[in-house]
């Protein structure tokens, strides 16, 4: 299972946050550009799908997930 360290980033023009996923990680899944993944953030686990936003591979991060993972906005 691939692991990598992240820094949460808030979208400049939106009330949204996301996780940038390195291209080599996405390619390693062998499921195309939108692989289904399981994310663990500070011990909190949720399921999601990688999306391409602004030319980057991203995982969306909802406010509820931020709170449950005890992350700061």
C-alpha positions in Angstrom: 0.0 0.0 0.0 1.6 3.3 -1.1 2.1 5.9 1.6 3.2 9.5 1.3 3.3 12.6 3.5 1.0 15.5 2.7 0.4 19.2 3.5 -3.2 20.2 3.4 -4.0 23.0 1.1 -7.0 25.2 0.9 -8.4 26.2 -2.5 -7.9 29.9 -3.0 -11.3 30.8 -4.4 -13.3 28.1 -2.6 -14.2 26.9 0.8 -12.6 23.5 0.0 -9.5 21.5 0.9 -7.7 18.7 -0.9 -4.8 16.4 -0.9 -2.4 16.5 -3.9 -1.5 12.9 -4.9 1.8 12.4 -6.7 1.4 11.2 -10.3 3.6 8.2 -9.7 1.4 7.1 -6.8 -1.7 7.2 -9.1 0.1 5.4 -11.9 1.1 2.7 -9.4 -2.5 1.8 -8.7 -2.9 0.7 -12.4 -6.5 1.8 -12.4 -6.4 4.8 -14.7 -6.7 8.4 -13.7 -9.5 8.0 -11.2 -8.6 5.1 -8.9 -10.8 4.3 -5.8 -8.6 4.6 -2.7 -8.7 4.2 1.1 -7.3 7.2 2.8 -5.9 7.2 6.4 -5.3 10.7 7.9 -4.2 10.9 11.5 -5.7 7.5 12.2 -9.1 8.3 10.6 -9.9 6.2 7.5 -12.3 7.0 4.7 -12.9 5.9 1.1 -12.6 8.3 -1.9 -11.7 8.5 -5.6 -8.8 10.4 -7.0 -9.8 13.2 -9.4 -8.0 15.5 -11.7 -8.4 19.1 -10.8 -6.4 22.0 -12.3 -4.1 19.4 -13.9 -3.2 17.8 -10.6 -4.3 14.5 -9.1 -6.3 15.4 -6.0 -8.4 13.8 -3.2 -11.2 15.9 -1.9 -11.3 16.6 1.8 -14.7 17.5 3.3 -15.0 19.5 6.6 -16.4 16.5 8.3 -13.3 14.5 7.4 -11.0 17.3 8.5 -12.7 17.3 11.9 -12.7 13.6 12.3 -9.0 13.4 11.4 -8.3 16.3 13.8 -6.7 18.3 11.1 -6.5 22.1 11.0 -7.8 24.2 8.1 
